[in-house]
Amino acid sequence: MTLLEERLGLDDYIPALREGFQVDEKPSLEFRMASNALKSLLNDRSVLEKVLELLAHDIHFLREQSANLFNNEVVLWREPDGCFSLRMAIWTKGSDVFIHDHNALGVTGCWFGKLLVENWEIKEWLSEDKVKLELKEKIVLDQQYTIYVRPQDQGLHRVDLAEGDFAVSLSAYARPKQRGYIRRFDPLTGAVTKIYHPVRQQRTWAKQLLEIMEKS
């Protein structure tokens, strides 16, 4: 166990999540075990309080979150062998709220408040960067339920507040497919935009600059 794992109180939950995420691409009995482990963690408000204390007062923990893909995402744990990660998100005014896909199979629950989850479907690809979308369903999520997240085209969704001023989601994701970006979808125009991790984008820019400088 690491110091951070103990500080957050995750040491009671990580082993069960690790066991549940020894999966490939299809949900299995083990993956349902991961969902049960996440439900147990969702019922432990003390871990959420510890995370919020770190975000509010620990500058080192806060700096570790500076390169996350979403402005409301907080990475709580990355398994050293990459088989799963544990992430929470704070939903309020100003949070990143848009239709997007994921690069991994996952399970999501609500840790505080109530969440609105919209699941969307690609009905037709109009071009390489434009689609026709259709809303499949809306789900109001509280601490009693978890939902599965499918990778890429099968898992388009949008998450937002269902009520109140704040809600918190908690998600565990399996090993991601190495694609380097996620996609953002605009339901009005159908536009598809690639969103790159900030560090990956900076690395690309650095390589391009080095090539330019070597030639100059």
Backbone bond lengths (Angstrom), bond angles and torsions (degrees), N, CA, C in turn:
res aa  C-N    CA-C-N  psi(-1)  N-CA   C-N-CA  omega(-1)  CA-C   N-CA-C  phi
1 M - - - 1.452 - - 1.530 110.77 -
2 T 1.312 117.21 145.15 1.455 121.11 178.66 1.522 109.98 -95.48
3 L 1.312 115.07 166.01 1.461 120.09 179.22 1.518 110.86 -61.16
4 L 1.348 117.38 -43.45 1.461 120.60 -179.26 1.524 110.59 -63.45
5 E 1.311 116.75 -42.74 1.463 121.43 179.42 1.523 110.66 -57.34
6 E 1.329 116.29 -42.27 1.459 120.81 179.66 1.521 111.23 -71.61
7 R 1.337 116.68 -40.01 1.466 120.00 -179.85 1.524 111.45 -61.44
8 L 1.337 116.32 -37.68 1.460 120.00 -178.79 1.519 112.58 -81.96
9 G 1.317 117.17 -13.54 1.457 119.70 -176.82 1.512 113.10 79.95
10 L 1.337 117.41 23.00 1.458 121.48 -177.60 1.524 113.13 -86.19
11 D 1.334 117.36 -9.64 1.459 120.04 -174.62 1.525 113.03 -61.91
12 D 1.341 117.88 -20.66 1.468 120.57 177.37 1.535 111.86 -81.40
13 Y 1.334 117.84 -13.07 1.465 120.89 -171.84 1.529 113.95 -116.71
14 I 1.324 118.02 -29.79 1.455 121.24 -175.55 1.531 112.70 -58.03
15 P 1.349 120.63 -44.47 1.470 119.15 -179.24 1.526 113.12 -58.23
16 A 1.336 118.11 -42.35 1.464 120.96 -179.70 1.520 111.06 -67.82
17 L 1.328 117.33 -39.16 1.463 120.40 177.09 1.523 110.74 -65.98
18 R 1.324 115.97 -41.39 1.465 120.11 178.89 1.521 110.75 -59.52
19 E 1.317 116.42 -44.78 1.462 120.38 179.65 1.520 111.42 -64.26
20 G 1.327 116.62 -38.00 1.454 120.51 -178.44 1.504 114.26 -72.39
21 F 1.341 117.08 -19.31 1.465 119.29 -177.18 1.522 113.22 -103.52
22 Q 1.302 116.77 22.46 1.458 120.13 170.21 1.531 107.99 -84.35
23 V 1.328 115.50 61.78 1.459 121.55 -173.16 1.518 109.55 -127.42
24 D 1.332 115.32 164.66 1.458 120.86 174.60 1.517 108.32 -96.92
25 E 1.336 118.08 -110.69 1.453 119.83 -175.40 1.525 113.07 -107.95
26 K 1.328 118.58 -21.50 1.456 120.48 -175.13 1.525 110.90 -103.46
27 P 1.329 117.95 138.79 1.463 120.12 176.24 1.522 110.72 -57.77
28 S 1.310 116.18 143.19 1.451 121.91 -177.70 1.522 108.72 -138.97
29 L 1.334 115.51 -177.08 1.465 119.24 175.99 1.518 110.48 -58.08
30 E 1.346 115.91 -40.80 1.466 119.90 179.71 1.530 110.99 -63.78
31 F 1.332 116.40 -37.51 1.460 119.48 179.63 1.523 110.80 -67.65
32 R 1.322 117.51 -36.08 1.469 120.10 174.97 1.522 110.38 -65.13
33 M 1.330 115.97 -30.88 1.462 119.53 174.32 1.526 110.22 -63.93
34 A 1.316 116.72 -37.89 1.462 120.49 177.32 1.517 110.44 -62.88
35 S 1.329 116.60 -38.76 1.460 120.31 177.39 1.518 110.73 -62.92
36 N 1.328 117.47 -41.49 1.464 121.21 178.08 1.523 111.16 -64.66
37 A 1.337 116.46 -38.99 1.463 120.10 178.29 1.525 110.31 -64.96
38 L 1.329 116.70 -39.57 1.460 119.89 178.70 1.523 110.81 -65.48
39 K 1.333 117.17 -38.58 1.464 120.59 177.92 1.526 111.00 -59.97
40 S 1.329 116.75 -39.56 1.464 120.17 177.96 1.516 110.90 -62.25
41 L 1.329 116.08 -41.75 1.458 120.42 179.44 1.527 111.24 -68.11
42 L 1.325 117.32 -36.10 1.465 120.85 178.59 1.532 111.69 -62.34
43 N 1.313 116.61 -26.00 1.459 120.89 179.88 1.524 112.95 -87.95
44 D 1.333 116.72 -0.25 1.462 121.51 179.61 1.528 108.54 -102.89
45 R 1.308 117.19 90.93 1.462 121.92 -178.08 1.533 112.02 -67.74
46 S 1.349 117.07 -22.32 1.469 119.68 -177.45 1.526 111.43 -64.89
47 V 1.348 117.77 -33.92 1.467 119.99 178.58 1.524 109.97 -67.47
48 L 1.326 116.89 -42.76 1.461 120.69 177.11 1.521 110.71 -58.95
49 E 1.307 117.33 -43.40 1.466 120.86 179.68 1.531 111.14 -62.44
50 K 1.341 117.10 -38.41 1.467 120.60 178.61 1.528 111.05 -65.92
51 V 1.325 116.26 -40.59 1.469 120.32 178.00 1.522 110.61 -63.03
52 L 1.316 116.58 -45.60 1.458 120.42 -179.90 1.519 111.63 -63.89
53 E 1.336 117.47 -36.46 1.460 120.88 176.21 1.530 110.68 -62.16
54 L 1.330 116.94 -42.31 1.465 120.20 178.55 1.524 110.97 -65.03
55 L 1.336 116.66 -43.81 1.458 119.97 179.60 1.523 111.31 -62.87
56 A 1.313 116.50 -36.37 1.464 120.75 -176.47 1.525 112.79 -78.95
57 H 1.344 117.11 -29.36 1.460 118.36 -168.47 1.526 116.14 -129.92
58 D 1.331 119.08 -12.41 1.467 120.63 -175.73 1.536 109.11 -107.60
59 I 1.316 117.28 104.71 1.450 122.09 -175.24 1.522 111.56 -64.77
60 H 1.353 117.87 -31.66 1.451 121.19 -179.33 1.526 110.87 -68.32
61 F 1.317 117.40 -42.61 1.464 121.22 177.14 1.527 110.04 -64.92
62 L 1.308 116.10 -39.67 1.461 120.89 -179.91 1.522 111.39 -64.30
63 R 1.334 116.58 -41.37 1.463 119.95 179.91 1.526 111.68 -63.23
64 E 1.322 116.99 -32.07 1.465 120.35 179.18 1.528 111.85 -64.97
65 Q 1.335 117.01 -20.14 1.456 121.02 -177.65 1.522 112.91 -93.34
66 S 1.322 117.95 0.00 1.466 121.13 -169.20 1.526 113.54 -68.96
67 A 1.328 118.29 -21.92 1.460 120.03 -176.42 1.524 112.67 -108.37
68 N 1.318 117.43 22.70 1.462 120.29 178.94 1.529 110.63 -70.37
69 L 1.321 115.24 157.00 1.454 120.72 -175.60 1.524 112.35 -71.32
70 F 1.340 117.20 -35.20 1.462 122.73 178.93 1.522 109.33 -110.39
71 N 1.328 116.69 145.79 1.464 119.38 -176.80 1.522 113.16 -71.83
72 N 1.329 117.74 -13.30 1.467 120.71 -179.47 1.521 112.40 -110.48
73 E 1.342 117.42 10.66 1.461 121.36 -176.77 1.524 111.69 -92.24
74 V 1.332 116.46 141.23 1.456 123.14 177.00 1.528 107.65 -129.10
75 V 1.316 117.15 119.04 1.466 120.84 178.62 1.529 108.78 -84.00
76 L 1.332 115.99 119.85 1.460 121.05 -179.30 1.521 112.30 -95.45
77 W 1.338 115.98 -32.08 1.459 117.94 -177.05 1.526 110.26 -160.42
78 R 1.315 115.65 136.16 1.462 122.22 169.39 1.526 107.07 -121.62
79 E 1.314 116.60 119.27 1.454 119.80 178.80 1.531 108.87 -64.35
80 P 1.350 118.14 132.98 1.470 120.47 -175.46 1.527 114.20 -54.42
81 D 1.344 118.25 -34.67 1.463 118.95 -179.69 1.525 112.52 -87.65
82 G 1.335 116.87 2.79 1.458 121.40 174.86 1.509 116.09 80.68
83 C 1.353 118.54 8.65 1.460 119.43 -174.83 1.523 112.81 -73.72
84 F 1.338 118.36 -21.51 1.460 119.50 174.33 1.523 110.35 -163.32
85 S 1.336 114.55 160.89 1.464 121.24 172.15 1.519 108.58 -133.69
86 L 1.318 115.58 155.88 1.465 122.43 -179.22 1.520 107.96 -121.46
87 R 1.337 116.13 124.14 1.460 120.72 -174.03 1.527 110.53 -137.12
88 M 1.310 115.75 142.31 1.460 120.07 171.93 1.518 108.40 -115.03
89 A 1.323 115.97 161.84 1.465 120.70 175.88 1.519 108.45 -140.01
90 I 1.328 115.60 139.57 1.458 122.23 178.31 1.529 107.79 -99.46
91 W 1.316 115.87 122.33 1.465 121.23 -177.31 1.522 109.65 -107.39
92 T 1.332 115.03 118.98 1.453 122.22 179.58 1.523 107.24 -161.10
93 K 1.295 117.19 -176.15 1.457 120.65 176.77 1.527 109.65 -60.81
94 G 1.325 117.25 128.00 1.455 121.22 -179.10 1.510 114.42 97.06
95 S 1.340 118.31 -6.36 1.458 120.72 176.59 1.529 110.36 -71.82
96 D 1.326 115.89 157.73 1.458 120.72 176.19 1.526 109.83 -71.18
97 V 1.318 116.10 107.02 1.467 121.76 -177.31 1.532 107.67 -124.40
98 F 1.310 116.89 100.49 1.465 120.96 177.25 1.528 108.48 -157.68
99 I 1.310 115.58 160.88 1.461 121.21 177.78 1.527 108.46 -70.98
100 H 1.335 116.30 130.47 1.453 120.47 -177.92 1.524 110.16 -150.60
101 D 1.323 114.88 168.19 1.453 119.91 174.00 1.524 109.50 -111.97
102 H 1.319 115.95 178.91 1.464 122.26 177.35 1.518 108.97 -130.13
103 N 1.325 115.40 161.33 1.456 120.68 178.67 1.519 112.62 -100.86
104 A 1.337 116.81 10.05 1.458 119.29 -175.67 1.520 111.14 -150.50
105 L 1.307 114.77 156.14 1.451 122.27 170.07 1.522 108.51 -70.70
106 G 1.315 117.55 141.46 1.452 118.73 -178.57 1.508 113.01 -156.01
107 V 1.337 114.49 175.85 1.457 121.60 175.53 1.524 107.41 -136.09
108 T 1.332 116.55 136.35 1.469 122.76 -173.83 1.514 110.39 -128.86
109 G 1.319 115.40 142.27 1.456 121.04 174.80 1.514 110.54 -140.44
110 C 1.312 116.04 172.86 1.468 122.59 179.94 1.529 108.64 -102.94
111 W 1.327 115.91 126.51 1.463 122.32 -176.75 1.526 111.86 -97.94
112 F 1.320 115.01 -23.79 1.472 120.19 -179.28 1.518 107.92 -156.42
113 G 1.330 117.16 140.45 1.453 121.15 178.13 1.520 112.07 72.59
114 K 1.338 115.42 -150.16 1.466 121.58 178.29 1.526 109.29 -136.75
115 L 1.326 115.11 140.01 1.456 121.63 -177.39 1.520 110.80 -113.20
116 L 1.327 115.38 144.20 1.454 121.75 170.21 1.523 107.98 -101.26
117 V 1.330 116.60 122.18 1.459 121.90 178.38 1.523 108.54 -115.07
118 E 1.321 116.45 121.32 1.460 122.39 175.62 1.527 108.83 -106.37
119 N 1.316 116.97 124.27 1.461 121.43 175.66 1.525 109.29 -100.65
120 W 1.327 115.80 128.62 1.461 122.12 -175.60 1.525 110.27 -116.93
121 E 1.322 114.79 158.82 1.459 121.53 -178.51 1.527 110.08 -132.02
122 I 1.328 115.94 138.80 1.462 120.66 173.42 1.525 108.14 -81.82
123 K 1.317 116.11 113.97 1.465 120.47 179.79 1.524 111.69 -86.02
124 E 1.349 115.13 -30.95 1.461 118.12 -177.63 1.524 109.80 -162.17
125 W 1.347 115.53 138.12 1.458 120.78 171.41 1.528 107.71 -89.45
126 L 1.325 116.92 114.87 1.459 121.97 -179.54 1.520 111.78 -84.57
127 S 1.330 115.58 -29.89 1.469 122.48 175.68 1.516 106.76 -161.18
128 E 1.312 116.32 -173.73 1.462 120.20 -178.53 1.523 112.19 -63.86
129 D 1.321 116.88 -29.44 1.461 120.34 -177.17 1.530 112.62 -127.00
130 K 1.328 115.86 29.98 1.461 119.34 178.69 1.523 109.67 -150.02
131 V 1.346 115.60 135.93 1.460 120.57 -177.01 1.525 110.63 -135.53
132 K 1.313 114.50 167.38 1.455 121.54 169.52 1.518 107.04 -108.56
133 L 1.345 116.36 119.99 1.458 122.11 -175.56 1.518 111.63 -105.04
134 E 1.327 114.37 154.89 1.462 120.55 174.82 1.522 109.17 -140.03
135 L 1.318 116.87 134.47 1.458 121.83 177.66 1.523 108.89 -75.47
136 K 1.352 116.73 122.66 1.464 121.43 -178.79 1.521 112.32 -87.54
137 E 1.339 116.31 -46.83 1.460 119.38 -176.21 1.523 110.50 -163.52
138 K 1.335 114.24 159.12 1.457 121.94 173.24 1.526 108.14 -121.30
139 I 1.330 115.50 135.68 1.463 121.30 -178.68 1.520 108.48 -129.13
140 V 1.325 116.52 132.19 1.462 121.03 171.16 1.519 107.32 -97.04
141 L 1.317 115.25 120.66 1.456 121.80 -171.52 1.521 110.28 -109.75
142 D 1.361 115.24 126.90 1.457 120.08 170.60 1.523 107.91 -123.41
143 Q 1.339 117.12 -166.83 1.463 119.99 -172.66 1.523 113.69 -73.46
144 Q 1.312 118.91 -4.46 1.456 120.29 -178.21 1.524 112.84 -83.15
145 Y 1.333 117.43 -17.62 1.458 119.90 -171.94 1.527 111.16 -132.22
146 T 1.332 114.49 155.05 1.458 121.44 168.59 1.527 107.77 -125.66
147 I 1.324 115.71 158.18 1.466 120.46 178.10 1.520 108.61 -128.47
148 Y 1.322 116.15 152.87 1.454 121.45 177.27 1.527 110.01 -88.41
149 V 1.310 115.47 145.59 1.463 122.93 175.51 1.516 107.88 -112.44
150 R 1.322 116.92 124.81 1.463 121.41 179.20 1.526 109.63 -93.82
151 P 1.316 118.09 153.32 1.469 120.04 -179.79 1.522 113.19 -78.87
152 Q 1.313 115.18 147.26 1.469 125.69 170.29 1.534 112.86 53.44
153 D 1.332 119.73 -129.20 1.471 121.05 -170.78 1.524 113.18 -59.34
154 Q 1.328 117.88 -26.89 1.461 120.57 -176.93 1.531 112.75 -81.94
155 G 1.325 117.66 -7.62 1.457 119.20 -172.45 1.515 115.72 -125.43
156 L 1.326 118.48 30.99 1.466 119.92 179.51 1.522 109.97 -67.85
157 H 1.333 116.30 128.87 1.464 118.72 177.76 1.523 110.85 -155.73
158 R 1.310 113.27 166.55 1.464 122.16 174.29 1.510 107.67 -132.37
159 V 1.328 116.79 134.50 1.461 122.32 -179.65 1.519 108.94 -118.91
160 D 1.331 115.69 138.75 1.467 120.62 -179.89 1.522 108.39 -155.13
161 L 1.312 116.31 175.61 1.465 121.49 173.66 1.522 110.23 -64.54
162 A 1.321 115.78 139.22 1.463 119.73 170.93 1.523 110.32 -91.96
163 E 1.329 116.11 -30.10 1.465 121.59 177.73 1.518 108.64 -165.79
164 G 1.325 116.73 165.80 1.454 121.31 177.41 1.515 113.73 75.45
165 D 1.330 115.43 -171.00 1.464 121.55 -176.90 1.524 113.19 -98.69
166 F 1.327 117.85 -21.30 1.457 121.37 -177.63 1.525 110.65 -142.62
167 A 1.314 114.82 147.31 1.458 122.47 167.36 1.523 106.80 -147.41
168 V 1.319 115.81 158.01 1.462 121.15 179.96 1.518 108.72 -131.65
169 S 1.323 116.72 128.67 1.456 121.26 174.43 1.525 109.47 -103.45
170 L 1.317 115.61 154.16 1.462 122.21 176.03 1.522 106.98 -132.13
171 S 1.327 116.17 125.83 1.460 120.93 -175.07 1.523 110.28 -132.56
172 A 1.322 114.86 143.66 1.467 121.75 171.93 1.521 107.27 -120.75
173 Y 1.336 116.05 129.95 1.455 121.43 -176.49 1.524 110.43 -120.36
174 A 1.328 115.76 140.96 1.452 121.42 176.62 1.528 109.89 -73.82
175 R 1.322 115.64 -177.85 1.454 121.37 -179.91 1.537 109.80 -57.97
176 P 1.330 119.21 125.05 1.471 120.48 -176.01 1.518 112.83 -76.49
177 K 1.322 115.09 153.50 1.453 120.62 169.14 1.524 107.67 -75.08
178 Q 1.306 116.81 136.44 1.462 121.40 -175.13 1.526 110.34 -79.99
179 R 1.330 114.56 90.99 1.455 120.23 179.41 1.521 111.62 -114.80
180 G 1.327 116.92 -28.11 1.463 120.46 175.13 1.511 115.20 92.28
181 Y 1.333 117.91 -3.97 1.459 120.54 -178.62 1.527 108.40 -161.17
182 I 1.336 115.59 164.48 1.457 121.62 165.43 1.527 106.76 -115.65
183 R 1.321 116.34 172.34 1.461 119.60 -178.24 1.526 110.89 -118.11
184 R 1.297 114.68 140.01 1.465 122.79 174.71 1.528 108.08 -105.39
185 F 1.339 115.99 136.72 1.461 121.35 -176.35 1.528 110.07 -120.52
186 D 1.328 116.17 133.04 1.457 122.11 176.89 1.528 108.16 -100.51
187 P 1.342 118.36 114.85 1.468 120.26 -176.36 1.525 113.55 -69.27
188 L 1.337 117.20 -20.92 1.465 120.18 -178.45 1.521 112.18 -83.80
189 T 1.324 116.59 -46.20 1.463 120.21 -177.44 1.525 112.95 -97.50
190 G 1.331 116.39 -18.48 1.452 120.11 -176.26 1.517 113.96 80.92
191 A 1.333 117.56 3.24 1.466 121.23 -177.10 1.529 111.21 -66.45
192 V 1.321 115.42 139.97 1.459 123.12 177.51 1.522 108.14 -115.11
193 T 1.336 116.80 122.38 1.459 121.90 -177.27 1.519 109.53 -121.11
194 K 1.318 116.36 134.62 1.455 121.07 176.63 1.531 109.79 -84.42
195 I 1.324 115.67 132.91 1.461 121.37 177.86 1.523 108.27 -115.03
196 Y 1.335 115.86 117.37 1.450 121.22 -177.83 1.522 110.24 -97.06
197 H 1.318 115.43 148.28 1.455 119.86 173.91 1.527 108.45 -60.79
198 P 1.328 118.74 136.34 1.467 120.59 -176.63 1.524 113.75 -53.34
199 V 1.324 117.14 -42.45 1.468 119.89 -178.68 1.521 110.65 -66.64
200 R 1.334 117.23 -40.35 1.460 120.50 178.31 1.526 110.50 -64.09
201 Q 1.340 116.95 -40.40 1.459 120.48 178.44 1.515 111.04 -64.84
202 Q 1.333 116.64 -41.93 1.462 120.31 178.96 1.527 111.38 -64.24
203 R 1.337 116.51 -37.57 1.459 120.51 177.56 1.530 110.77 -62.67
204 T 1.331 116.69 -42.77 1.466 121.03 178.39 1.520 110.85 -61.87
205 W 1.339 115.38 -45.80 1.465 119.13 178.75 1.532 111.22 -60.78
206 A 1.339 116.21 -41.43 1.463 120.52 -178.78 1.524 110.85 -62.50
207 K 1.350 116.68 -43.01 1.467 120.07 178.93 1.523 110.69 -63.17
208 Q 1.328 117.18 -41.79 1.461 120.84 179.63 1.526 111.02 -64.80
209 L 1.337 116.34 -41.17 1.466 120.13 178.77 1.519 111.90 -65.06
210 L 1.334 116.81 -40.14 1.460 120.04 179.12 1.528 110.71 -61.87
211 E 1.340 116.21 -40.40 1.458 119.94 178.52 1.526 110.86 -63.45
212 I 1.339 116.85 -41.07 1.456 121.14 179.18 1.536 110.43 -65.18
213 M 1.329 115.54 -43.75 1.472 120.24 -177.84 1.527 111.60 -66.92
214 E 1.337 116.66 -34.38 1.466 119.64 179.81 1.540 111.34 -68.59
215 K 1.330 115.80 -29.56 1.457 120.49 -178.77 1.539 113.02 -85.58
216 S 1.315 115.71 -17.28 1.470 119.41 -175.51 1.531 111.22 -85.96
